[in-house]
Amino acid sequence: KRSVSMPFEKEEKRQEGNERSEGVAKMIGRLSGFETEEGRGKGMRFKPEKEDVFITTTPKAGTTWMEQICHQLRSKGSMEFEDIREKVPWIELAHDLDQDLDDPQEYSPRCFKTHCWYNHCPKGGKYIVVMRDPFDVALSFYNFFDGWFMLESDNVSMSEFVREFWLKRGEAESEMENASYFHHLISWYNHFEDENVMFLFFEDMIDDLEGCVRKVDKFMGLDSDEDVIKTAIEHSSFSFMKENHSKFNELLVKHKRNKHCGLPEDQGLTKTKIRSGKKGTAKDILPAEIVKEIAQRWTDVVAPVTGCSSYSAFREKMHERFNDNNE
């Protein structure tokens, strides 16, 4: 199996005067072994059933949190798993983890994770699109890779990671590539009113977890009893997930794929994905020049499509549209 090449890894996309640091280059080299073309291709060609539910996010936007909400609702609160990935397959990676997407799942409806933008996502199911502040996403991504794909010896700074890796993404030119945060957002925004698509904000999940759980339950067509709703809320709380953090740390992925990335098999196993449970703090942590570059990318890509000059304005506009659709 030949490893997929990440879009920002290709030599022809580098521009003179915009070389990557040695640490970022090493990190990207490791990532090149993360997926195989055969495996990713199988995920892209997957034919969903109409009741299948896809948790559809850009990386680090609340994917695992939404997986837990969906699984808790459909399983009536079961925590009988070592890793949530056992219960919610990641379509781009399932084949490489020895999972068959066509297999029945223990609970209904079947649930899947994907980071695909709309253009490449398998069509025919239901889609929960979770959005998050881009500054928080960038910082969370850096923290997530630090100690896994980024080694201490790489000495990759936040600025280098965001500028040379995260902001390098653009439109996905093939199914083998991931779209940027910004292109992912607008690709799904154009389908906001599709009846099989539901938008939620990470920040709303923090502010009103109960309300979001109830919306997800309705969208999944479960009509759960009140005790199931309450259990799902409890098991999806930050405190509960942090206490059970080992179940949400991609252990299956790391055990299966680390060696293909040239990493020790135990690399990243002790890191936790469940960190602070906060929102809107990244602007005070990211370097000022990086904050400006992220804001500029929003202006260039998202604003012309949505008419919103910032993420906060976008969230406000979407809330107004949610309310209009519910009247």
Buried (B, 14 or more C-beta within 10 A) or exposed (E): EEBBBBBBBEEEEEEEEEEBBEBBBBBBBBBBBBBBBEBBBBBBEBEBEEEBBBBBBBBBBBBBBBBBBBBBBBBBBBBEBEBBBBBBBBBBBBBBBEBEBEEEBEBBBBBBBBBBBBEBBBEEBBBBBBBBBBBBBBBBBBBBBBBBBBBEEBEBBBBBBBBBBBBBBBBBEEBBBBBBBBBBBBBBBEBBEEEBBBBBBBBBBBEEBEEBBBBBBEBBEBEBEEEBBBBBBBBBBBEBBBEBEEBBBBBBBBBBBBEBBEBEEEBBBEBEBBBEEEBEEBBEBBEEEBBEBBBEBBEEBBBEBBEBEBBEBBBEEBEEEBEEEEE
